[in-house]
Amino acid sequence: MRCPFCGNVDTQVKDSRPAEDHVAIRRRRFCPACGGRFTTYERVQLRDLVVIKTNGRREDFDRDKLERSIRIAVQKRPIEPERLDQMISGIVRRLESTGDTDIPSRSIGEIVMESLARIDTVAYVRFASVYKNFQAADDFDKFIDELRPSSKTDQ
């Protein structure tokens, strides 16, 4: 592993332990050249995924990009980081277990929305506003009306 401080390729692992509910291994590393310390994470990757964008463009799946978009949606919400990490790992496992290496971005968005809806409604609406490209306040109103339980009474 290359040292992020000096670029030395001969770094040493000082400590390894399970992380994220035993889905990854957290390694503390030390660089003998500059004395720098840093942490790396090692995860199992079942297959290389390719995201098919709505315009047909293809790009490699990036777990960090998925995590950033979810963290933006849950910003300042009372969600424990461990729960978020478990959710992200679950989404990635679900994508990897589909049996297909080409995943439409629409499928990823739907899975993320489904996961967010289970843990926080506000984060779900935030993510949906970007994913569904809301343009006006009316878009929010329509979406939130769909979330509300029906107020009809039985006669």
CORQUIUR-V24707 format. One record per run of one state. SS is the DSSP state (a for helix, b for strand, c for the rest). FROM is the first residue (numbers start at 1). LEN is the number of residues. If there is no record, write none. Layout:
BEGIN
ss from len
SS FROM LEN
SS FROM LEN
END
This chain:
BEGIN
ss from len
c 1 10
b 11 9
c 20 4
b 24 8
c 32 5
b 37 7
c 44 6
b 50 3
c 53 5
b 58 3
c 61 2
a 63 11
c 74 7
a 81 16
c 97 5
b 102 3
a 105 15
c 120 1
a 121 11
c 132 5
a 137 11
c 148 8
END
